Amino acid sequence: MRRPKLSTFDATGGLVLGALAGLAVVWVLGAVALLLPGQTDLRRSAQGSALLQRLNKFIPPTEVLNALARIDPFPAINGPSAAVAPPDPRLAHAAGVRRAAPSVVRVLGMACGLGVEGTGWVARPNLIVTAAHVVAGQNDTVVELQSGGRLPADVVAFDRRNDVAVLRVRELGLRSLPLVSARPGTPVAVLGFPENGPFTLTPARIGHTSTVLAEDAYGAGPVTRRITSLRGRVRHGDSGAPAVDAQGAVQTTIFAARLGSVGGFGVPADVVRADLDAAGQPVSTGDCAP
């Protein structure tokens, strides 16, 4: 007499567990869809899914999901290559580069229910420069110091066109880095947190600055903008990273990789300087980046 009841219980339990497993699969696949590079349409579909929004509302992302998601939606654009000599690995040991390193921070926040990670650098007292797509759609942005401490940050400038954001962090207490115009052929080191890993110094070399038709921080366009090409490896998590020369001055701020090849692009110093001058009260960061 007990066997039918147990069988019914097992069947019902199996259906419930199967449904939960199915929801978990949908949830994880949706998270992965948000992270796939170059899949803008797929990311937008995942972001617009009512089911995923409800799952993220009632089942907040776990540590496992955050481990998958804490990476920036690093764009890849088909811009001009940097026709310069190869990077010089010795630059990572330059005194100026070492002095600049402590002024680089990790930038973290949640957008569309998922964690996003990038890099930022101190440009003025209590002001940090990063890429706009790193903080897009966030209202809980924090910066993580290399000591491990975390501080809340307000976005006080959001330049969608040029993919630049300025954050204000009270009582930051880190040295500001000088900002200079990019000089083609200059060896630099990209200081960042690639792939949400440890702080890394990656050798690179500055290419030419040119005006191109490209996309903005949301992949919309085309828009006319000025970019500086870079020879060297740039990766997810390097968005907002400074490319510093042997004196520790920032020659460009990384925002994208070069489509189909090793290399990347940065925002010119004069564009970043204009955004710093425009920084004021907290501003909206819009929707999350696709």
HELIX and SHEET records of a PDB file:
HELIX    1   1 ARG A    2  LEU A   35  1                                  34    
HELIX    2   2 THR A   40  GLN A   47  1                                   8    
HELIX    3   3 ALA A   50  PHE A   58  1                                   9    
HELIX    4   4 GLU A   63  ALA A   69  1                                   7    
HELIX    5   5 PRO A   89  HIS A   93  5                                   5    
HELIX    6   6 ALA A   95  ALA A  100  1                                   6    
HELIX    7   7 ALA A  101  SER A  103  5                                   3    
HELIX    8   8 ALA A  132  VAL A  135  1                                   4    
HELIX    9   9 PRO A  194  ASN A  196  5                                   3    
HELIX   10  10 ALA A  269  ALA A  278  1                                  10    
SHEET    1   A 7 ALA A  76  ILE A  77  0                                        
SHEET    2   A 7 VAL A 250  ARG A 258  1                                        
SHEET    3   A 7 PRO A 242  VAL A 244 -1                                        
SHEET    4   A 7 PRO A 187  GLY A 192 -1                                        
SHEET    5   A 7 THR A 200  ALA A 214 -1                                        
SHEET    6   A 7 VAL A 223  GLY A 232 -1                                        
SHEET    7   A 7 GLY A 264  VAL A 267 -1                                        
SHEET    1   B 7 ARG A 150  PRO A 152  0                                        
SHEET    2   B 7 VAL A 142  GLU A 144 -1                                        
SHEET    3   B 7 VAL A 104  ALA A 111 -1                                        
SHEET    4   B 7 LEU A 114  ARG A 124 -1                                        
SHEET    5   B 7 LEU A 127  THR A 130 -1                                        
SHEET    6   B 7 VAL A 164  ARG A 168 -1                                        
SHEET    7   B 7 ASP A 154  ASP A 159 -1                                        
END                                                                             
